[in-house]
């Protein structure tokens, strides 16, 4: 906990991809926002929305959904866990 500074917390909202983000794969913009050591990042929407929204709007196939789920799991396992990032997934909804 020595490097942790709660004042160094930020929220990153992922909206419709811009031109720079569209020039890369869908996980590129997530990679660019992974926090540095001691930072806390809260992602408002994230790479999971890059599965749900395109699938609901018939922009990607079921096979692409399965592939993206695997890619996200690999990203979380190899990029986050191996580098000792701790992450929690929380889904909020309203009624």
C-alpha positions as YAML, in Angstrom:
chain: A
units: angstrom
residues:
- id: 1
  name: UNK
  ca: [0.00, 0.00, 0.00]
- id: 2
  name: UNK
  ca: [3.02, 2.29, 0.20]
- id: 3
  name: UNK
  ca: [2.68, 3.63, -3.34]
- id: 4
  name: UNK
  ca: [-1.10, 4.10, -3.09]
- id: 5
  name: UNK
  ca: [-2.32, 7.67, -3.07]
- id: 6
  name: UNK
  ca: [-6.12, 7.97, -2.91]
- id: 7
  name: UNK
  ca: [-5.83, 11.55, -4.15]
- id: 8
  name: UNK
  ca: [-4.43, 10.15, -7.37]
- id: 9
  name: UNK
  ca: [-7.76, 8.62, -8.36]
- id: 10
  name: UNK
  ca: [-9.37, 9.37, -11.70]
- id: 11
  name: UNK
  ca: [-12.47, 8.39, -13.64]
- id: 12
  name: UNK
  ca: [-12.19, 7.61, -17.33]
- id: 13
  name: UNK
  ca: [-15.41, 7.55, -19.31]
- id: 14
  name: UNK
  ca: [-15.34, 5.70, -22.60]
- id: 15
  name: UNK
  ca: [-17.77, 7.12, -25.11]
- id: 16
  name: UNK
  ca: [-18.16, 6.60, -28.83]
- id: 17
  name: UNK
  ca: [-14.68, 5.94, -30.20]
- id: 18
  name: UNK
  ca: [-13.01, 8.92, -31.88]
- id: 19
  name: UNK
  ca: [-11.01, 8.71, -35.12]
- id: 20
  name: UNK
  ca: [-7.72, 7.96, -33.34]
- id: 21
  name: UNK
  ca: [-9.35, 5.15, -31.35]
- id: 22
  name: UNK
  ca: [-11.06, 3.73, -34.43]
- id: 23
  name: UNK
  ca: [-7.66, 3.48, -36.13]
- id: 24
  name: UNK
  ca: [-6.70, 0.81, -33.56]
- id: 25
  name: UNK
  ca: [-8.29, -2.33, -32.17]
- id: 26
  name: UNK
  ca: [-11.06, -1.87, -29.59]
- id: 27
  name: UNK
  ca: [-8.77, -2.58, -26.60]
- id: 28
  name: UNK
  ca: [-6.20, 0.05, -27.57]
- id: 29
  name: UNK
  ca: [-8.01, 2.87, -25.79]
- id: 30
  name: UNK
  ca: [-8.22, 0.76, -22.63]
- id: 31
  name: UNK
  ca: [-4.47, 0.09, -22.72]
- id: 32
  name: UNK
  ca: [-3.80, 3.83, -22.92]
- id: 33
  name: UNK
  ca: [-5.74, 4.45, -19.71]
- id: 34
  name: UNK
  ca: [-4.41, 1.68, -17.48]
- id: 35
  name: UNK
  ca: [-3.29, 3.45, -14.30]
- id: 36
  name: UNK
  ca: [0.31, 3.87, -13.26]
- id: 37
  name: UNK
  ca: [1.63, 2.41, -10.02]
- id: 38
  name: UNK
  ca: [-0.12, 4.05, -7.08]
- id: 39
  name: UNK
  ca: [-3.05, 5.33, -9.11]
- id: 40
  name: UNK
  ca: [-6.67, 4.26, -8.88]
- id: 41
  name: UNK
  ca: [-8.70, 4.36, -12.07]
- id: 42
  name: UNK
  ca: [-12.44, 3.99, -12.33]
- id: 43
  name: UNK
  ca: [-13.59, 3.10, -15.82]
- id: 44
  name: UNK
  ca: [-17.08, 4.36, -16.55]
- id: 45
  name: UNK
  ca: [-18.07, 1.98, -19.29]
- id: 46
  name: UNK
  ca: [-15.18, 0.06, -20.70]
- id: 47
  name: UNK
  ca: [-14.11, -2.72, -22.98]
- id: 48
  name: UNK
  ca: [-17.21, -4.73, -22.02]
- id: 49
  name: UNK
  ca: [-19.37, -2.15, -23.75]
- id: 50
  name: UNK
  ca: [-17.34, -2.87, -26.89]
- id: 51
  name: UNK
  ca: [-19.00, -6.28, -26.83]
- id: 52
  name: UNK
  ca: [-22.52, -5.46, -25.75]
- id: 53
  name: UNK
  ca: [-23.33, -2.41, -27.86]
- id: 54
  name: UNK
  ca: [-22.04, -3.76, -31.22]
- id: 55
  name: UNK
  ca: [-23.74, -7.12, -30.64]
- id: 56
  name: UNK
  ca: [-27.10, -5.61, -29.70]
- id: 57
  name: UNK
  ca: [-26.93, -3.39, -32.80]
- id: 58
  name: UNK
  ca: [-25.98, -6.35, -35.03]
- id: 59
  name: UNK
  ca: [-22.55, -4.91, -35.82]
- id: 60
  name: UNK
  ca: [-20.64, -8.02, -34.72]
- id: 61
  name: UNK
  ca: [-21.47, -11.71, -34.86]
- id: 62
  name: UNK
  ca: [-21.81, -14.17, -32.00]
- id: 63
  name: UNK
  ca: [-18.40, -15.58, -32.98]
- id: 64
  name: UNK
  ca: [-16.90, -12.11, -32.66]
- id: 65
  name: UNK
  ca: [-18.51, -11.75, -29.22]
- id: 66
  name: UNK
  ca: [-16.87, -15.00, -28.12]
- id: 67
  name: UNK
  ca: [-13.52, -13.87, -29.54]
- id: 68
  name: UNK
  ca: [-13.74, -10.47, -27.82]
- id: 69
  name: UNK
  ca: [-14.60, -12.13, -24.50]
- id: 70
  name: UNK
  ca: [-11.49, -14.28, -24.84]
- id: 71
  name: UNK
  ca: [-9.39, -11.25, -25.78]
- id: 72
  name: UNK
  ca: [-10.66, -9.31, -22.77]
- id: 73
  name: UNK
  ca: [-9.97, -12.24, -20.45]
- id: 74
  name: UNK
  ca: [-6.45, -12.49, -21.88]
- id: 75
  name: UNK
  ca: [-5.95, -8.73, -21.50]
- id: 76
  name: UNK
  ca: [-7.05, -8.86, -17.88]
- id: 77
  name: UNK
  ca: [-5.00, -11.95, -17.13]
- id: 78
  name: UNK
  ca: [-1.76, -11.02, -18.87]
- id: 79
  name: UNK
  ca: [-1.76, -7.24, -18.81]
- id: 80
  name: UNK
  ca: [-3.40, -6.56, -15.47]
- id: 81
  name: UNK
  ca: [-2.76, -9.61, -13.27]
- id: 82
  name: UNK
  ca: [0.83, -10.22, -14.39]
- id: 83
  name: UNK
  ca: [1.70, -6.59, -13.72]
- id: 84
  name: UNK
  ca: [0.03, -6.87, -10.30]
- id: 85
  name: UNK
  ca: [-2.90, -4.61, -11.06]
- id: 86
  name: UNK
  ca: [-5.87, -5.28, -8.87]
- id: 87
  name: UNK
  ca: [-9.20, -4.86, -10.54]
- id: 88
  name: UNK
  ca: [-12.79, -5.24, -9.48]
- id: 89
  name: UNK
  ca: [-15.69, -5.43, -11.86]
- id: 90
  name: UNK
  ca: [-18.87, -3.73, -10.74]
- id: 91
  name: UNK
  ca: [-22.03, -3.38, -12.76]
- id: 92
  name: UNK
  ca: [-24.50, -0.72, -11.74]
- id: 93
  name: UNK
  ca: [-27.93, -0.35, -13.19]
- id: 94
  name: UNK
  ca: [-30.94, 1.77, -12.39]
- id: 95
  name: UNK
  ca: [-34.61, 0.98, -12.40]
...
